[in-house]
Amino acid sequence: MESNIYLANINDREIVPLTQFEGSLTENPVWSPDGEHIAFSAT
């Protein structure tokens, strides 16, 4: 199983992949307080 993180703009329906892992799971994504970064774990 694998998972990735995407950013979706609901106004123009654009979806941008932020990660491209193969064979890994991304879990618990959290935005930084300033909205500039995303922290997550990958296993």
Buried (B, 14 or more C-beta within 10 A) or exposed (E): EEEBBEEEEEEEEEEEEEBEEEEBEBEEEEEEEEEEEBEBEEE
